[in-house]
């Protein structure tokens, strides 16, 4: 494998290592920003452990780990130059490949932001976009490609180039939102919106496809829950309507960060969460009517009127604050993980076989 001359001695830093690091940083702009400001953080055990994606990346890329920890500043300088060269190469490529439009990249970016699991797999292996079996296993992706034939054509023509361009588009959008405006969109506003959208997936899906719907009076009035949310959160309403696209991008990034944080927390709090799931599953198994209604509409778990009409559930949640907290954070996930097979089968144990006299 060829190494790159630097004039600084680090001739064992290969292009492959720089490319791997560049792809990782492109898909993790917050980590990239912090390492660009202070490369020595890569040697900070606490910093690495607080970023599970970075920790996992370094474990699986020992060559990168060795080089970057040996001389963080030199490695990051090299990575930044590599990144600039890639940008220049992309610009040159665009001169001869002008049919990949910004709109197509934006469309793909919105889809990947709202489907982080698919995004993660395509970033690791862009050629999966041409894999019929992979696409069919992900109905959301299959439907998206059918509805966006121009994106499908460009992505399949050169998967690596397309995903590389999409990652750079995403990074530039993140930088623009984070550095040049919308600084008054606070974490609290995003958290409130994220909780609302998590409990109203149909509204979330429509707003992800077309954020401008938030300014459509008819759309809002047709969704009373959204109308009420905006009325009771005027600061969210103001920011959302001022720039719907930017707000939804930031909300998606917030949601992805929360997912990553929740995965980390679930690793540390597995036993506690398993206890909550088991307990709630047992409750649902003994209250099949409640279980069926919650399965159809998980947001009912946080509906005061519904709880008042189901005192058993209300009493259970009062005596199990951990389950109540999980339902408040993400009712869909809490109910899906707890819903037992017992909701569709008799709860009574099988009868003992009779012995012949």
QUICORJO-V441342 format. One record per residue. N is the residue number from 1. RES is the residue in one small letter. SS is DSSP state (~ for helix, > for strand, _ for the rest). OMEGA is omega in degrees with one decimal (* if undefined). D_FIRST is the distance of its C-alpha to the first C-alpha in Angstrom with 2 decimals. Layout:
n=[N:N]
res=[RES:RES]
ss=[SS:SS]
omega=[OMEGA:OMEGA]
d_first=[D_FIRST:D_FIRST]
//
This chain:
n=[1:2:3:4:5:6:7:8:9:10:11:12:13:14:15:16:17:18:19:20:21:22:23:24:25:26:27:28:29:30:31:32:33:34:35:36:37:38:39:40:41:42:43:44:45:46:47:48:49:50:51:52:53:54:55:56:57:58:59:60:61:62:63:64:65:66:67:68:69:70:71:72:73:74:75:76:77:78:79:80:81:82:83:84:85:86:87:88:89:90:91:92:93:94:95:96:97:98:99:100:101:102:103:104:105:106:107:108:109:110:111:112:113:114:115:116:117:118:119:120:121:122:123:124:125:126:127:128:129:130:131:132:133:134:135:136:137:138:139:140:141:142:143:144:145:146:147:148:149:150:151:152:153:154:155:156:157:158:159:160:161:162:163:164:165:166:167:168:169:170:171:172:173:174:175:176:177:178:179:180:181:182:183:184:185:186:187:188:189:190:191:192:193:194:195:196:197:198:199:200:201:202:203:204:205:206:207:208:209:210:211:212:213:214:215:216:217:218:219:220:221:222:223:224:225:226:227:228:229:230:231:232:233:234:235:236:237:238:239:240:241:242:243:244:245:246:247:248:249:250:251:252:253:254:255:256:257:258:259:260:261:262:263:264:265:266:267:268:269:270:271:272:273:274:275:276:277:278:279:280:281:282:283:284:285:286:287:288:289:290:291:292:293:294:295:296:297:298:299:300:301:302:303:304:305:306:307:308:309:310:311:312:313:314:315:316:317:318:319:320:321:322:323:324:325:326:327:328:329:330:331:332:333:334:335:336:337:338:339:340:341:342:343:344:345:346:347:348:349:350:351:352:353:354:355:356:357]
res=[x:x:x:x:x:x:x:x:x:x:x:x:x:x:x:x:x:x:x:x:x:x:x:x:x:x:x:x:x:x:x:x:x:x:x:x:x:x:x:x:x:x:x:x:x:x:x:x:x:x:x:x:x:x:x:x:x:x:x:x:x:x:x:x:x:x:x:x:x:x:x:x:x:x:x:x:x:x:x:x:x:x:x:x:x:x:x:x:x:x:x:x:x:x:x:x:x:x:x:x:x:x:x:x:x:x:x:x:x:x:x:x:x:x:x:x:x:x:x:x:x:x:x:x:x:x:x:x:x:x:x:x:x:x:x:x:x:x:x:x:x:x:x:x:x:x:x:x:x:x:x:x:x:x:x:x:x:x:x:x:x:x:x:x:x:x:x:x:x:x:x:x:x:x:x:x:x:x:x:x:x:x:x:x:x:x:x:x:x:x:x:x:x:x:x:x:x:x:x:x:x:x:x:x:x:x:x:x:x:x:x:x:x:x:x:x:x:x:x:x:x:x:x:x:x:x:x:x:x:x:x:x:x:x:x:x:x:x:x:x:x:x:x:x:x:x:x:x:x:x:x:x:x:x:x:x:x:x:x:x:x:x:x:x:x:x:x:x:x:x:x:x:x:x:x:x:x:x:x:x:x:x:x:x:x:x:x:x:x:x:x:x:x:x:x:x:x:x:x:x:x:x:x:x:x:x:x:x:x:x:x:x:x:x:x:x:x:x:x:x:x:x:x:x:x:x:x:x:x:x:x:x:x:x:x:x:x:x:x:x:x:x:x:x:x:x:x:x:x:x:x:x:x:x:x:x:x]
ss=[_:_:>:_:_:_:_:_:_:_:_:_:_:>:~:~:~:~:~:~:~:~:~:~:~:~:_:_:~:~:~:~:~:~:~:~:~:_:~:~:~:~:~:_:~:~:~:~:~:_:_:~:~:~:~:~:~:~:~:~:_:~:~:~:~:~:~:~:~:~:_:~:~:~:~:~:~:~:~:~:~:~:~:~:~:~:~:~:~:~:~:~:~:~:~:~:_:_:_:_:_:~:~:~:~:~:~:~:~:~:~:~:~:~:_:~:~:~:~:~:~:~:~:~:_:~:~:~:~:~:_:~:~:~:~:~:_:_:~:~:~:~:~:~:~:~:~:_:~:~:~:~:~:~:~:~:~:_:~:~:~:~:~:~:~:~:~:~:~:~:~:~:~:~:~:~:~:~:~:_:_:_:_:_:_:_:~:~:~:~:~:~:~:~:~:~:~:~:_:_:~:~:~:~:~:~:~:~:~:_:~:~:~:~:~:_:~:~:~:~:~:_:_:~:~:~:~:~:~:~:~:~:_:~:~:~:~:~:~:~:~:~:_:~:~:~:~:~:~:~:~:~:~:~:~:~:~:~:~:~:~:~:~:~:~:~:~:~:_:~:~:~:~:~:~:~:~:~:~:~:~:~:~:~:~:_:_:~:~:~:~:~:~:~:~:~:_:~:~:~:~:~:_:~:~:~:~:~:_:_:~:~:~:~:~:~:~:~:~:_:~:~:~:~:~:~:~:~:~:~:~:~:~:~:~:~:~:~:_:_:~:~:~:~:_:_:_:_:_:_:_:_:_:_:_:_:_]
omega=[-177.8:173.9:-175.7:177.3:-176.8:-172.2:-177.3:175.2:-173.3:-175.0:-179.4:173.4:-175.0:176.6:179.3:179.0:178.0:180.0:178.2:-179.7:-179.5:178.3:179.9:-178.3:177.4:-177.8:176.5:-172.9:-179.4:177.2:179.3:-178.0:-178.6:179.5:176.6:178.6:-176.4:-178.2:-177.2:178.6:-179.3:179.2:-178.8:-174.9:-178.6:179.3:-178.7:-178.4:178.1:179.6:-174.5:-179.9:178.6:179.8:180.0:179.8:-178.1:178.3:-175.2:178.4:-174.3:179.0:177.2:-178.3:-178.2:-176.7:-175.1:178.6:178.8:-179.6:-173.9:-176.2:-179.4:-179.1:-178.4:176.0:179.7:-179.1:179.1:177.6:177.4:-179.8:178.8:178.7:178.1:176.9:179.6:179.1:177.3:179.0:177.9:-179.5:-179.7:178.3:-179.8:-177.4:-173.6:-177.5:170.9:-174.2:175.7:-179.7:178.2:177.9:180.0:178.9:179.0:-178.9:179.0:179.7:-178.0:177.5:-178.0:176.9:-173.0:-179.8:177.3:179.7:-178.0:-178.6:179.5:177.2:178.4:-177.2:-177.5:-177.1:178.6:-179.8:179.0:-177.1:-175.3:-179.1:178.8:-178.3:-178.7:178.0:179.9:-175.2:178.7:178.8:-179.8:179.4:-180.0:-178.2:177.3:-177.7:-178.6:-175.0:-179.9:176.0:-179.8:-178.3:-178.1:-178.2:-178.0:179.2:178.7:-174.2:-177.5:-179.3:-178.1:-178.8:177.2:178.9:-179.3:179.1:178.7:175.9:-179.2:-179.3:178.8:177.1:178.4:-179.3:-179.2:179.5:-174.1:-172.0:-171.2:177.9:177.3:179.2:-179.2:171.6:-173.5:177.7:179.7:179.4:179.3:-179.5:178.3:180.0:-179.0:178.8:-179.9:-177.4:177.4:-177.9:177.2:-172.6:-179.6:177.9:179.9:-178.1:-179.0:179.7:176.5:178.5:-177.4:-178.4:-177.4:177.6:-179.2:179.9:-178.7:-174.7:-178.7:178.9:-178.0:-178.3:177.7:179.2:-175.2:-179.9:177.6:178.8:-179.9:179.4:-179.2:178.0:-177.0:177.3:-175.4:-179.7:175.1:-179.2:-178.7:-177.9:-177.7:-176.0:179.7:179.8:-174.5:-177.0:180.0:-179.0:-178.9:175.8:-179.1:178.3:179.2:178.3:177.1:-179.0:178.8:177.4:178.8:177.6:179.7:179.4:-179.2:176.9:179.3:-179.3:-179.3:177.3:-177.6:-173.9:-173.3:-176.9:-179.5:-179.3:179.2:177.4:177.8:-179.0:-179.4:-178.9:-178.4:177.0:178.2:178.4:-179.1:178.7:179.1:-179.5:-171.8:-179.5:177.4:-179.3:-179.1:179.9:179.8:178.0:179.1:-177.6:-177.4:-177.1:177.8:-179.5:179.3:-179.2:-175.1:-178.6:178.8:-179.6:-179.4:-179.7:177.2:-174.5:179.0:178.6:179.6:179.0:179.5:-177.8:177.0:-177.8:178.0:-176.3:178.7:177.6:179.3:178.5:179.9:178.9:178.9:-178.2:-175.2:-175.7:-179.4:-177.7:-177.4:-176.8:179.1:-177.5:-176.2:-175.0:-175.6:173.2:-176.8:-179.4:-179.9:179.8:179.7:-178.7:-176.6:178.5:179.7:-179.3:177.0:177.3:-179.0:177.2:177.1:178.3:*]
d_first=[0.00:3.78:6.55:9.96:13.04:15.90:18.76:19.26:17.22:14.76:11.66:9.88:10.34:7.29:8.45:8.30:10.58:12.71:13.11:14.24:16.57:17.82:18.82:20.52:22.42:23.42:25.09:26.62:28.19:30.53:27.87:25.93:29.17:29.90:26.52:26.68:30.14:29.33:25.70:27.21:28.36:25.03:26.35:29.75:30.28:33.20:31.35:28.47:31.05:32.99:30.07:29.27:26.58:24.67:25.35:24.10:20.89:20.12:21.05:18.70:15.67:15.78:12.60:14.30:17.59:16.72:15.42:18.23:20.94:20.09:20.78:21.89:23.19:20.19:17.88:20.49:20.92:17.28:17.61:20.86:19.51:16.73:19.68:21.80:19.31:19.13:22.93:23.21:21.06:23.31:26.33:25.29:24.70:28.11:29.73:29.03:29.18:32.29:33.47:31.58:34.34:34.66:37.28:34.96:32.39:35.30:36.64:33.37:32.99:36.51:35.95:32.77:34.54:37.35:35.21:32.68:31.80:30.88:28.98:26.87:25.98:25.27:23.04:20.93:21.09:22.65:23.06:25.88:28.10:28.29:29.00:32.78:33.22:31.42:33.53:36.72:36.14:36.15:39.44:38.96:35.80:37.50:40.54:38.54:36.72:40.08:41.71:38.99:38.17:36.58:34.05:33.48:32.91:30.36:28.46:28.26:27.43:24.05:23.68:20.40:21.80:25.18:24.15:22.01:25.17:27.37:25.53:25.87:29.47:30.14:28.76:30.84:33.86:33.47:33.28:36.27:38.34:37.47:37.77:40.16:42.87:44.47:44.39:47.71:46.21:46.39:44.82:48.34:48.81:45.50:46.35:49.78:48.42:45.70:48.38:50.59:47.95:46.80:50.40:50.92:47.95:49.78:50.34:46.76:45.44:47.68:46.87:43.12:43.66:46.07:46.41:49.25:51.50:52.18:54.34:56.11:59.50:60.18:56.91:57.53:61.15:60.16:58.11:60.62:58.12:55.93:59.07:60.22:56.83:56.76:60.40:59.79:56.58:57.55:54.70:52.17:54.19:54.16:50.40:49.57:51.86:50.83:47.29:46.75:43.17:41.96:43.96:42.54:38.94:39.65:41.47:38.55:36.19:38.89:39.17:35.44:35.60:38.70:37.07:34.23:36.90:39.03:36.25:35.80:39.58:40.03:37.71:39.93:43.22:42.74:45.92:48.05:46.81:47.28:50.84:51.47:50.15:52.27:55.35:55.11:54.40:57.57:59.54:58.37:59.14:62.71:63.05:61.87:63.52:61.72:58.41:58.81:59.62:56.70:54.31:55.54:55.44:53.61:54.82:58.32:57.33:57.65:60.70:63.83:66.22:64.38:64.29:67.98:68.82:66.84:68.17:66.46:63.02:64.16:65.42:62.26:60.02:62.34:61.99:58.21:56.78:53.21:53.50:55.23:52.38:49.81:51.99:52.33:48.57:47.56:50.44:48.45:45.90:48.66:50.90:48.25:46.98:50.55:52.28:53.23:53.96:57.46:58.17:58.65:60.13:63.26:62.85:65.48:64.32:65.11:68.58:69.08:70.18:73.90:75.07:77.82:81.08]
//
